[in-house]
Amino acid sequence: MFDLIVKSGVLPDGRVLDIGIKGDRISAIEQLGDAETKDTIDATGDLISPPFVDPHFHMDATLSYGLPRVNASGTLLEGIGLWGELRQVMTQDDVVNRALDYCDWAASMGLLAIRSHVDTCDDRLLGVEALLDVREQVKDYIDLQLVAFPQDGFYRDPTARENTIRALDMGVDVVGGIPHFERTMADGTASVKELCQIAADRGLQVDMHCDETDDPLSRHIETLASETQRLGLNGRVAGSHLTSMHSMDNYYVSKLLPMIAEAEINVIPNPLINIVLQGRHDTYPKRRGLTRVKELLAMGINVGWGQDCVLDPWYSFGTADMLDVAFMGLHVAQMTSPDEMRTCFDMVTTNNAKTMGLTDYGLHVGAKASLLVLDASDTIEALRLRATRLCVIANGRVISQTPRADATMSLDGRPTKIRRRHCIC
């Protein structure tokens, strides 16, 4: 007896199978015929996917667009300054309410695992307390990891070091940093070393905003790779953004990529934000700042797309839809072969789950029964359409359902049903 069977869905590898769920776990993936079940979802011809995963977000700032003003220049630095203004006037309830609203959006979009950075440069640690509360409130349907993030610089801000350690003591999951925002390259290097040591001493993961700049001489990823190896943190470290690599000379990158691969560093480019914030000082040709995604993948490095921002001081759009993120990444990285497009889907699902260390994630027996039914026949079509999430299942429970996005036209008095689905591969 199953609690739920998802019938005749198309798995990402193309197999058509049933998924049997008992409690909060997947207990069968096979042809289940007339097996007894309390409930059934007919997924005939629809893509079944594991949940979307976002390994890089700022939930303490989300949905705050226009407060207390709009980022007029559209630059990273004005966004940081604007966030500093907002941080002084926001309340804990405000952060909680905005974050919970965002989590509702995310769940409806099938985004069931999020890693959010939370600013530790506020002596009140208001955002930390708020997101720890949110993490508890959403734990039944969203895996929320928190990163202690000294937004104004671990050394540059006078109390950031103390506050970051306090946040980790309060239960924040991951050690963060922003070495390129320190006052000098030397301070940036020192911050990477100390933050990695803190993570090693506490048995935690590391996720650093690293080289989010157009400066090709910003090379803190080199230090991050070295410290990862020295401290035995292989596989537990992520470098977010790495936009300076876009502007580095090829010889140096040829040395850097093997270092990242040997350290098993996970890489998180954020295509929506990177192409909006980078290159603002350029005339033409104008750089778009996305790191060398295809070259990183070719080295066997785990790379996954991140969302970064939705309606906040740095970005005025966003819907919590990781298919939008992958769709933009596909274009900017020019990943247009069928295999590359399939990889882009993996980059918002399995690759990101690996970055976050989600051990019970995926479509296999024994995994957490969290999965999606998408109005698409395969992963490429899901990207093309940013497919409707027909059904979202979290821990064995249906939490969201959305009707198909078909249209009915009347041509010459002849009603015609229009379906956007048309598999090309």
C-alpha positions as CSV (number, residue, x, y, z in Angstrom):
1,M,0.0,0.0,0.0
2,F,1.4,3.4,-1.1
3,D,0.4,6.8,0.3
4,L,0.8,8.3,-3.2
5,I,1.7,7.1,-6.7
6,V,2.8,9.4,-9.5
7,K,1.8,7.5,-12.6
8,S,3.6,7.3,-15.9
9,G,5.9,10.3,-15.6
10,V,9.0,10.8,-17.8
11,L,12.2,10.8,-15.7
12,P,15.0,13.2,-16.7
13,D,16.9,10.2,-18.3
14,G,13.8,9.5,-20.5
15,R,12.4,6.4,-18.8
16,V,8.7,6.3,-18.2
17,L,8.0,4.9,-14.8
18,D,5.7,5.2,-11.7
19,I,6.9,6.6,-8.4
20,G,5.6,5.1,-5.3
21,I,5.7,7.1,-2.1
22,K,5.3,5.9,1.5
23,G,5.4,8.6,4.2
24,D,8.1,11.1,3.3
25,R,10.3,8.7,1.3
26,I,10.3,7.3,-2.3
27,S,9.8,3.6,-1.9
28,A,9.5,2.4,-5.5
29,I,10.4,3.6,-9.0
30,E,9.1,1.1,-11.5
31,Q,5.9,0.0,-13.3
32,L,3.5,-0.3,-10.4
33,G,0.4,-1.5,-12.4
34,D,-2.6,-1.6,-10.1
35,A,-0.7,-1.3,-6.8
36,E,-2.9,-0.1,-3.9
37,T,-2.5,3.5,-3.1
38,K,-4.4,6.2,-1.1
39,D,-3.9,8.8,-3.8
40,T,-2.7,9.0,-7.5
41,I,-1.3,11.7,-9.6
42,D,-1.6,11.1,-13.4
43,A,1.7,12.4,-14.9
44,T,1.4,10.7,-18.3
45,G,3.7,12.4,-20.7
46,D,4.9,14.9,-18.1
47,L,8.4,15.4,-16.8
48,I,9.2,14.3,-13.3
49,S,12.0,16.1,-11.7
50,P,13.7,16.4,-8.3
51,P,13.1,19.8,-6.7
52,F,14.9,22.9,-7.9
53,V,17.8,24.0,-5.7
54,D,19.2,27.5,-5.3
55,P,22.6,27.5,-3.6
56,H,23.0,31.3,-3.6
57,F,20.4,33.8,-2.3
58,H,20.0,36.8,0.0
59,M,16.7,36.2,1.8
60,D,17.2,39.0,4.4
61,A,17.0,41.5,1.5
62,T,14.5,39.9,-0.8
63,L,11.2,41.7,-1.7
64,S,12.6,45.0,-0.4
65,Y,12.8,46.7,-3.8
66,G,12.3,50.5,-3.4
67,L,13.0,50.5,0.3
68,P,14.2,53.1,1.3
69,R,15.0,54.0,-2.4
70,V,15.8,52.5,-5.7
71,N,19.3,51.7,-6.9
72,A,19.6,54.5,-9.5
73,S,23.0,53.5,-10.9
74,G,22.3,49.8,-10.9
75,T,25.8,49.1,-9.6
76,L,27.0,46.5,-7.0
77,L,28.5,49.3,-4.8
78,E,25.3,51.4,-4.8
79,G,23.3,48.3,-3.9
80,I,25.6,47.6,-1.0
81,G,25.3,51.2,0.2
82,L,21.5,51.0,-0.2
83,W,21.4,47.8,1.8
84,G,23.3,49.5,4.5
85,E,20.5,52.2,4.6
86,L,17.7,49.6,4.7
87,R,19.5,47.6,7.4
88,Q,19.2,50.5,9.8
89,V,15.4,50.9,9.5
90,M,14.1,47.3,8.9
91,T,12.6,45.3,11.7
92,Q,12.8,41.6,12.5
93,D,9.2,41.1,11.7
94,D,9.7,42.8,8.3
95,V,12.5,40.4,7.5
96,V,10.5,37.4,8.6
97,N,7.4,38.4,6.7
98,R,9.3,39.1,3.4
99,A,11.2,35.9,3.7
100,L,8.1,33.8,4.3
101,D,6.4,35.5,1.3
102,Y,9.4,34.5,-0.8
103,C,9.4,30.9,0.5
104,D,5.7,30.7,-0.6
105,W,6.8,31.8,-4.1
106,A,9.6,29.3,-4.0
107,A,7.5,26.4,-3.0
108,S,5.0,27.1,-5.7
109,M,7.8,27.1,-8.2
110,G,9.2,23.8,-7.0
111,L,12.2,25.4,-5.3
112,L,12.5,23.3,-2.2
113,A,16.2,23.9,-1.1
114,I,17.8,27.3,-0.7
115,R,21.1,28.5,0.6
116,S,20.8,32.1,1.8
117,H,23.5,34.4,2.9
118,V,22.6,36.6,5.9
119,D,24.4,39.8,6.8
120,T,26.5,39.7,10.0
121,C,27.5,43.3,9.9
122,D,24.6,44.5,12.0
123,D,25.5,44.3,15.7
124,R,21.9,43.4,16.5
125,L,22.1,40.3,14.2
126,L,18.5,41.1,13.4
127,G,18.6,39.3,10.1
128,V,20.3,36.3,11.6
129,E,17.6,35.9,14.2
130,A,14.9,36.5,11.7
131,L,16.1,33.8,9.2
132,L,16.8,31.3,11.9
133,D,13.1,31.7,12.8
134,V,12.1,31.3,9.1
135,R,14.3,28.2,8.8
136,E,12.3,26.6,11.5
137,Q,9.0,27.7,10.1
138,V,9.6,26.3,6.6
139,K,11.5,23.2,7.6
140,D,8.7,20.8,6.6
141,Y,8.8,21.9,2.9
142,I,12.0,23.9,2.3
143,D,15.6,22.9,3.2
144,L,17.0,26.4,4.2
145,Q,20.7,26.7,4.8
146,L,22.1,30.0,6.2
147,V,25.5,31.5,5.5
148,A,27.1,33.9,7.9
149,F,28.0,36.7,5.5
150,P,30.0,39.8,6.6
151,Q,28.6,42.0,3.8
152,D,30.8,45.0,4.6
153,G,34.0,42.9,5.0
154,F,35.2,40.5,7.7
155,Y,38.1,42.9,8.6
156,R,36.8,46.1,7.0
157,D,33.8,46.3,9.3
158,P,34.9,46.8,12.9
159,T,32.6,44.3,14.4
160,A,32.0,41.9,11.6
161,R,34.5,39.3,12.8
162,E,32.9,39.1,16.2
163,N,29.4,39.1,14.8
164,T,30.1,36.4,12.2
165,I,31.4,34.1,15.0
166,R,28.3,35.0,17.1
167,A,26.1,34.0,14.2
168,L,27.8,30.7,13.8
169,D,27.3,30.1,17.6
170,M,23.6,30.8,17.1
171,G,23.3,28.0,14.6
172,V,24.0,29.4,11.2
173,D,25.1,26.6,8.9
174,V,27.9,27.8,6.6
175,V,30.9,30.2,6.8
176,G,30.8,33.1,4.3
177,G,33.1,35.9,3.3
178,I,33.7,38.7,0.7
179,P,37.5,39.0,0.3
180,H,37.4,41.3,-2.7
181,F,35.5,43.9,-0.6
182,E,38.3,44.2,2.1
183,R,40.4,47.3,1.9
184,T,43.5,45.6,0.5
185,M,44.3,42.5,-1.4
186,A,46.3,41.4,1.6
187,D,43.3,41.8,3.9
188,G,41.2,39.8,1.5
189,T,43.8,37.0,1.5
190,A,43.9,37.0,5.3
191,S,40.1,36.9,5.5
192,V,40.0,33.8,3.3
193,K,42.6,32.1,5.5
194,E,40.9,32.9,8.8
195,L,37.4,32.1,7.6
196,C,38.4,28.7,6.2
197,Q,40.2,27.9,9.5
198,I,37.0,28.8,11.4
199,A,35.0,26.4,9.2
200,A,37.6,23.6,9.5
201,D,37.6,24.0,13.3
202,R,33.8,23.8,13.5
203,G,33.3,21.1,10.8
204,L,31.3,23.5,8.6
205,Q,31.0,24.2,4.9
206,V,32.4,27.4,3.3
207,D,30.7,29.6,0.7
208,M,32.4,32.8,-0.2
209,H,31.5,35.7,-2.5
210,C,34.7,35.5,-4.4
211,D,36.1,38.0,-6.9
212,E,32.7,39.5,-7.7
213,T,34.5,42.2,-9.7
214,D,35.6,43.1,-13.2
215,D,39.2,43.4,-11.9
216,P,41.3,40.5,-13.5
217,L,43.8,40.9,-10.6
218,S,41.2,39.9,-8.0
219,R,42.4,36.4,-7.5
220,H,41.1,35.3,-4.1
221,I,39.8,32.1,-5.6
222,E,43.4,31.0,-5.8
223,T,43.8,31.4,-2.0
224,L,40.4,29.7,-1.4
225,A,41.6,26.7,-3.5
226,S,44.9,26.6,-1.6
227,E,43.3,26.8,1.8
228,T,40.7,24.2,0.9
229,Q,43.5,21.8,0.2
230,R,45.6,22.7,3.2
231,L,42.8,22.3,5.6
232,G,41.2,19.2,4.1
233,L,38.0,21.0,3.2
234,N,37.7,19.4,-0.3
235,G,34.1,19.2,-1.5
236,R,32.9,21.4,1.3
237,V,33.7,24.8,-0.2
238,A,31.9,26.9,-2.8
239,G,33.2,30.0,-4.6
240,S,30.2,32.2,-5.6
241,H,30.3,34.5,-8.6
242,L,34.0,34.3,-9.7
243,T,33.3,37.1,-12.2
244,S,36.9,38.3,-12.3
245,M,37.7,35.1,-14.2
246,H,35.7,36.5,-17.1
247,S,38.5,39.2,-17.5
248,M,41.6,37.1,-16.6
249,D,44.2,36.2,-19.1
250,N,44.0,32.7,-20.5
251,Y,47.4,31.6,-19.2
252,Y,46.6,32.4,-15.6
253,V,43.2,30.7,-16.0
254,S,45.0,27.6,-17.3
255,K,46.8,27.4,-14.0
256,L,43.7,28.3,-11.9
257,L,41.2,25.8,-13.2
258,P,43.2,22.7,-12.2
259,M,43.7,24.2,-8.7
260,I,39.9,24.6,-8.4
261,A,39.3,21.0,-9.6
262,E,41.9,19.5,-7.3
263,A,40.3,21.3,-4.3
264,E,36.9,20.0,-5.4
265,I,35.5,23.5,-5.0
266,N,31.9,24.0,-6.1
267,V,31.3,27.1,-8.3
268,I,28.1,29.2,-8.3
269,P,27.7,31.7,-11.1
270,N,24.6,33.9,-10.8
271,P,23.7,34.8,-14.4
272,L,20.8,37.1,-13.9
273,I,22.7,39.3,-11.5
274,N,26.2,38.9,-12.9
275,I,25.2,40.3,-16.3
276,V,23.3,43.2,-14.7
277,L,25.9,44.3,-12.2
278,Q,29.2,43.7,-14.1
279,G,30.7,45.8,-16.8
280,R,29.1,49.0,-15.5
281,H,32.4,50.9,-16.0
282,D,32.9,49.7,-19.6
283,T,32.1,51.5,-22.8
284,Y,32.2,49.0,-25.7
285,P,32.8,46.2,-26.0
286,K,30.9,45.8,-22.7
287,R,31.8,42.8,-20.5
288,R,29.0,40.7,-19.1
289,G,31.0,39.3,-16.2
290,L,29.8,35.7,-16.1
291,T,32.6,33.3,-15.1
292,R,34.0,30.7,-17.5
293,V,31.2,28.2,-17.0
294,K,31.9,25.8,-19.9
295,E,35.6,25.7,-19.1
296,L,34.9,24.9,-15.4
297,L,32.5,22.1,-16.4
298,A,35.1,20.7,-18.8
299,M,37.5,20.3,-15.9
300,G,35.0,18.2,-14.0
301,I,34.2,21.0,-11.6
302,N,30.7,21.0,-10.0
303,V,29.0,24.2,-11.3
304,G,25.4,25.2,-10.5
305,W,23.4,28.3,-11.3
306,G,22.3,30.6,-8.4
307,Q,19.5,33.1,-8.3
308,D,21.2,35.6,-5.9
309,C,18.5,38.3,-5.7
310,V,14.8,38.9,-6.2
311,L,13.3,42.4,-5.9
312,D,16.0,43.9,-3.7
313,P,18.7,46.6,-3.7
314,W,20.7,44.8,-6.5
315,Y,18.0,43.4,-8.8
316,S,14.5,44.7,-9.7
317,F,13.1,41.5,-11.1
318,G,12.8,37.8,-10.2
319,T,10.1,35.3,-9.4
320,A,11.9,32.5,-7.5
321,D,11.9,30.5,-10.7
322,M,15.2,28.6,-11.2
323,L,14.2,27.7,-14.8
324,D,14.4,31.5,-15.5
325,V,17.9,31.4,-14.0
326,A,19.0,28.4,-16.1
327,F,17.4,29.9,-19.2
328,M,19.5,33.1,-18.8
329,G,22.6,31.1,-18.0
330,L,22.2,29.0,-21.1
331,H,22.1,32.1,-23.2
332,V,25.0,34.0,-21.6
333,A,27.3,30.9,-21.4
334,Q,26.2,29.9,-25.0
335,M,25.4,26.4,-23.8
336,T,23.1,25.6,-26.8
337,S,23.9,22.0,-27.8
338,P,21.4,19.4,-26.5
339,D,23.9,18.0,-24.0
340,E,24.7,21.5,-22.8
341,M,21.1,22.4,-22.4
342,R,20.5,19.2,-20.4
343,T,23.5,20.2,-18.2
344,C,21.9,23.6,-17.6
345,F,18.9,21.7,-16.1
346,D,21.2,19.7,-13.9
347,M,22.8,22.9,-12.8
348,V,19.6,24.0,-11.0
349,T,18.9,20.5,-9.6
350,T,21.5,17.8,-9.0
351,N,24.6,20.0,-9.2
352,N,23.2,22.5,-6.7
353,A,22.1,19.7,-4.4
354,K,25.7,18.5,-4.4
355,T,26.9,22.0,-3.5
356,M,24.5,22.2,-0.6
357,G,25.4,18.6,0.6
358,L,21.8,17.3,0.3
359,T,22.4,13.6,0.9
360,D,18.8,12.4,0.6
361,Y,18.0,14.4,-2.6
362,G,16.9,12.9,-5.9
363,L,14.8,10.4,-7.7
364,H,15.8,7.1,-6.2
365,V,14.4,4.7,-3.7
366,G,15.1,5.9,-0.2
367,A,15.4,9.5,-1.2
368,K,13.2,12.2,0.4
369,A,9.8,12.2,-1.4
370,S,10.2,15.7,-2.8
371,L,9.6,16.0,-6.5
372,L,7.9,18.0,-9.3
373,V,5.5,17.2,-12.2
374,L,6.4,19.7,-15.0
375,D,4.3,20.5,-18.1
376,A,7.1,19.4,-20.4
377,S,8.2,16.2,-22.0
378,D,11.9,16.5,-21.2
379,T,14.4,18.8,-19.5
380,I,15.2,20.8,-22.7
381,E,11.5,21.6,-23.2
382,A,11.2,22.5,-19.5
383,L,13.9,25.1,-20.1
384,R,12.4,26.4,-23.3
385,L,9.0,26.9,-21.7
386,R,10.0,27.6,-18.2
387,A,7.5,24.9,-17.7
388,T,4.5,25.1,-15.4
389,R,4.9,23.3,-12.2
390,L,1.7,21.1,-12.4
391,C,2.4,19.6,-9.0
392,V,4.9,20.1,-6.2
393,I,5.4,17.4,-3.7
394,A,7.4,18.0,-0.5
395,N,8.3,15.2,1.9
396,G,5.5,13.1,0.5
397,R,2.8,15.8,0.6
398,V,1.3,17.7,-2.3
399,I,1.8,21.3,-1.4
400,S,1.1,23.1,-4.7
401,Q,-0.8,22.5,-8.0
402,T,-1.1,24.7,-11.0
403,P,-3.3,24.2,-14.1
404,R,-1.6,23.7,-17.5
405,A,-0.8,26.9,-19.4
406,D,-2.7,26.0,-22.6
407,A,-4.7,28.5,-24.6
408,T,-7.9,28.0,-26.7
409,M,-8.1,30.0,-30.0
410,S,-11.0,30.4,-32.3
411,L,-10.0,30.6,-36.0
412,D,-12.6,30.8,-38.6
413,G,-15.2,29.6,-36.1
414,R,-13.0,26.6,-35.4
415,P,-11.9,26.3,-31.8
416,T,-8.3,25.1,-31.5
417,K,-6.4,24.2,-28.4
418,I,-2.9,25.6,-28.4
419,R,-0.2,23.7,-26.5
420,R,3.2,25.3,-26.2
421,R,4.8,21.8,-25.8
422,H,6.9,20.7,-28.8
423,C,9.9,18.5,-27.9
424,I,12.9,19.2,-30.2
425,C,15.3,16.6,-29.0
